[in-house]
Amino acid sequence: MTDTLSQAPASTSARIVTEIPGPRSRELHERRVKTVSAGVAATFPIYAAHAHDAIIEDVDGNRFIDFTGGIGVMTVGHTNDAVVAAVADQASKVTHTLFAVAGYEPYIAVCELLAKHTPGNFAKKSVLVNSGAEAVENAVKIARKHTGRTEVAVLHHGYHGRTNLTSAMNYNMHPYGTGFGPLAGSVHHAPNSSPFHDGLSGAEAAERTITFLEKRVGATQIACLVVEPIQGEGGFIVPAEGYLQALVDWCHANGIVYVSDEVQSGMARTGAYFASEHFGIEPDLVTSAKGIGGGMPIAAVTGRAEIMDASHPGGLGGTFGGNPVSSAAVVAVFSEVEKRGLLNEAKRVEKTLKPALLDLQKKHPVIADVRGVGAMLAIEFMDPATGKPAPEAAKAVQTHALHAGVLILTAGTFGNVLRFLPPVVITDEQLHEAVTVMDDALSSL
Ligand code: PLZ
């Protein structure tokens, strides 16, 4: 029997059998450039044929250890058996009705699970949508309706999506906003907390954020403050202790809805269901997407029932929001996290990978910082001579790793961060193999 990927052992290694990209990937790329918009990025020149657990096999038979997890989506592993079975089962029953036209149980089951597992011991409700950006848009809509206020506050180095409103909420104008304006107004960018970069305590950073918002916007004008508990695209920035709690307290003292954007950090990624838990905060609203669907497109806004009910009937929704097949996948993902102890698996990834990254840092001074929580870890590159960001080092390691069979994403406002978002079912052997590849890459810089 040939070793198809789903039958291969979990500890399958990287395996490069052609030049990269191989001939079939090159063929697909030629077809792609003729019909796919140039606006869609192509980070890696390979095309996927199969994937299982932490391995992606391309159309040329090359196998890659996947540190990207589809940008934090495949937390429970590629083609997770339980998710695949739930999708097949639901697809044979009902694939679509539009929940507002004729309801179905999986939508309600997802809202129950989100109410149970998002932080905060209070009555919660949800609305289901299709993407992280759509979830953030809806959180803002709901907060505006609830407060009767217009202004939206976000933090430097944040990322919230590619729609018109969420593009305005991103820190980096390029590539998300350049030439696409006018972008939505009433969005205010305040300084964040990034201990490695600013050296501020949580209290000092919170004072800086709050002073900016009070002086520049006015607390009584702000409908919501939207914050990623650990900033994702911004470079896995973990805020200083006490920072997020101080922001939540300030929001509550001023009638501002605190929205935790957990699209990237949520759903077992950090060893908790939602990263907000690590900081002891109870957000008013939580956005989730990516990891909750185990590869199926679905997203949600979940939060305090009285805020979630602010909208009049018909104010929220959309044709595909909370699609039955995607909802069935979410139910399977929650059950997998519980049954297979995946919160602990995320902690294991940190326990294995973080010390290995710290060892790399000792050997290679271009690594200025190692940070993150659970299976959301990153290394930041700075030129040791100038102390300036070194995106070329991050890029060089990424390229070397690709050719050795490891897929790694960059991140950070300056592109000088490598981030690791593997499926939490990645094995220790695969983690060590990938670190060896990075070590080789750094030695050859
Ligand atoms: N909020 C915190 O991380 C998506 C973007 C990939 P969507 N991040 C990956 C890319 O290049 O488009 C993200 C996020 C946070 C919102 C979003 C947006 O989620 O599902 O991509 O719309």
Boltz pocket constraint, residues with backbone or C-beta under 6 A from the ligand:
constraints:
  - pocket:
      binder: B
      contacts: [[A, 71], [A, 130], [A, 131], [A, 132], [A, 133], [A, 134], [A, 136], [A, 159], [A, 160], [A, 161], [A, 162], [A, 228], [A, 232], [A, 233], [A, 261], [A, 262], [A, 263], [A, 264], [A, 265], [A, 289], [A, 290]]
      max_distance: 6.0
